[in-house]
Amino acid sequence: MTRHDDTPLSPVRFLCRAAAVHGEKLAVVDRDRRFTYGEFYERARRLAGVLFERDLRAGGRVGVIATNTREMLEAHYGVPFAGGVLVPLNSRLNASEIAYILGHADVQVLIVSAELEAVAREAIALATANPVVLVAGEQYETALAQAKPFEIHVANELATIAINYTSGTTGKPKGVVYTHRGAYLQSLAMAFHSGMGLTSTYLWTLPMFHCNGWCFTWAVTAVGGTHVCLEKVDAASVWGAVSEHGVTHMCAAPTVLSTLTADPSAPPLDASRVWVATGGSPPAPALLARARACGLDVTHLYGMTETYGPVVINEWRSQWDELPAEDQDRLNARQGIGNIISDIVRVVDGNGDDVPADAATIGEIALRGNNVTPRYYLDPESTAAAVPDGWFRSGDLAVRHPDGYIEIRDRAKDVIISGGENISSVEVEQAILEHPAVQEAAVVPMPHEHWGERPVAFVCLRTGAEASADELREHLVGRLAKFKIPDRFEFADLPKTATGKVQKFELKRQLATSPATTAGTTP
């Protein structure tokens, strides 16, 4: 007998509902194109038809190499409608990196933006897989127009909906498996914590290929909001889109926030407020203060590819409203507590025991729940190593405060050990960012004959600002213990990943090959 109370959970059902209930409402804005929810649903079903006609088998992988365009957004629905598994690829990868993922995932069909077709073709020539290529633009639109709509209903909510590959900075990238159930629940968590609704307009500043856009690719649709696609993220484009489309929500790495708040066209404090989620690296309290002055109400999130994006949220407490602004920013810079669908987030010692909630004892963040990946694709060894006792080890070091909120002290691999003392690179970076001339800062270790390691600061100054190493060093006196103050300051733009994270491994490489500089000016 077929049960009537166990419909499998899948985030693609949000589009089915939106089309039925809000079919005439604006769903997607992409450059000069506009689509209602009825049209969005039809296009996704036609994409499924295109894939079906190209013999995509059940569970077959469909790769997408694109920026934040309608094709990438439609693939989040059209691929599951066809019974396939979505493999979003970082649009900044080179041909050999793409080739590895194509082969490892055994991608059958590859959807690619026209401007990225050359690198995609080069990657295919290097790969063990040989996918059918569908180029965005005329070929893609013609294929959709000619295809018959197709839609498979998910039978197993624990089936794979997507495989998201890690950056692979310390080895080959790992394929992180997402299930329909996990993506469904995480999408609802993001909708809930962001406070989105029918009148919300979400600007795509966060790459959709990164953790499926933290599952906002599905969350925005769940509430019937409007997706505004943005191919290139720069300050002028973001502020222009905010003004033109009445943006109410977006997500941005701290580096993006830094760029936005440093832009002369940033709106004044009395401008319309925009809810912004930030994660990827801990935002400095000084950056949060600048964002607030630009009309950006920042909520701090924490997560990783293995947790469908944000697994922890700094949930604001009403009693904090009475505190001075600098205290509010300090509290908001903490990572927070597990989101509404998460298990209680733990901070554990080397034996797997919880550290005391004293805001001082450092341990590793441990996670478990519906929004933690069940496995790495074709990699049981890495899966077992990451989950030694039923709790996923994040690699991030943190303390737990007496109120239960966690605060990251560093990545385990980024702690600087100097003369037997641990130096948190995050703590030093946040202190540097309190200087008004500083836009961004990253601190990495430098080998030292006597102390083992000493901190070096890479600093990017705000437009038109000037600062010297001596000035920054003096700024840190009184803010940090003397042994934590960097021995060396380098002034330069910071190398970043496509998701806005600073590439500290690249800074370490530069440090080994470049001579020291002691002053800097940004024109």
C-alpha positions, 0 to 999 in steps of 0.5 A: 500500500502506498503511503500518503504521508511520506512525500520525499523531500526535495528542494526542486519542489519549491519551484513546482509550488512557486509556479502554481501559486505565484506563476505570474510573479517576477522570478528571475532577472538576468541582464535584459531578460525577465522571467516569471515563475511560470516561465522559470518552471517551464524553462527548467522542465525544458532543460530536463527535456534537453538532458533526457534527449541527450540520453542522460541516465538516472543519476548521471552527472551534469556539469555547469561552468558558468557565472551567476546567470540564468543557465546556472540557476535553471540547472539547479532545477532542470538537472534534478527534473531529469533525474540527474546530479548537478556538478557545479564547477568553479568558473575560475578553475584552469583546464587541468583542474576542470579536467580532473573534476570532469573525470572524477565525477564522470560528467556526461553533459557539460553546460558552459557559458560562451566566454568559458567554452575555450577552457572547457574544450581544453579541459575535455581534451585532457579529461578521461570523461567526454561530455556532451557540451551545451553552450549558453546563449543561442545553442542553449536557447534553441535547445530549450525551445525545441525540447519537450518539457520533462520532469521526474519526481524524486523517489528517494530523498537521500539520493544525491542532488549535487556533488560540490568539489572543494578547492583542493588547496592541500591536495586533489579536490574532494567531491562533497555529496549533497542529498535532496533531503539535506538541500531541502532542509538547508534551503528552509533554514536559509529562508528562515534565518534571512527573513525572506518572503514574497517581497524579497529580492535577492542579489546573486553576489555569492557564486552559485557554484559555491555550495549551490549558493549556500542553498539560496538557489532553492531558498529564494524560490521557496519563498517566492522571492526574486532572483537578480543574477549578477555576472560580475561582482564589483562595487559599482555593479552591486550598488547599481543593482541594489538601487535599480532592483530594490535588493533586500538580501544578498550574501558576501564574503568579508572581502566583498564587504570590504570592497563595497564599503570602500567604494565612494558610491556606497550609500549613506546610513539612511539608505534602504537597509539590505540584509547581508550574510557573510562567511568564509572568514571571520569579519573584523568588528571594524568592517561590520561597523563600516557595513552598517554605515552603508545600509548593510545589516550583516549577519555572520554565518559559518560553514563549509562545502561539507555542511551545505554552506552555513551550518552556524549563525550568529542569531541576534539577541534583543538584549544586545540592542542596548549595548554600545555599537562597538560591543554589538560589532564584537558580538556580531563577529562571533560565529554563533550557534547551530542553525535551525536544522543543525544539531548542537555544534560542539567544540572538542579537544583531542580526545573528542570531549567538549571543552569548557564554555569559558571563552578561552579553551580552544578546541576543534569545531565538530558537527553532525546533522541533516546539513552535513554531507553523508560522504565524499564521492568515491572517497571512503578513506577521506570520509572516515578520516573526517568523521572519526566518531560520528562527528565531522571534524571541521579543521577550525579551532574555536572557543565556546562562550558562556552563552553557548556561542562559538568563536573561531580562533583560527584554522588548525593549519593557520595557527602561528606557533612562535616560541611555543606560544600560539598566535591566532592569525584572525586576532591579529588581522582584526586588530590591523583592520581597526586602522582606518587606512586598512581595507583588508589584511591577512597574516601568515607565518614566516620561518624564524631561526630562533622563534620557529615562526613569526607573523607577517601581515599582508595589507591592502589599503583603502583607496587614497589612504596611506600607512607605513609599517611603523604606523601599523606597528604602533597602532597594534601596541596596546591592542595585542601582546608584543609577541603577536605584533607582525615582524613584517608588513607587505602592502599589496592586493590579496590573492583570493579564491572565487568565493572571496577567501584569501589564499594564504598558501599563495601569500606564503609562496610570495613571502618565500620569493619576494623582498620585504617592503615597509610602506605602502600607498594605494592610489 
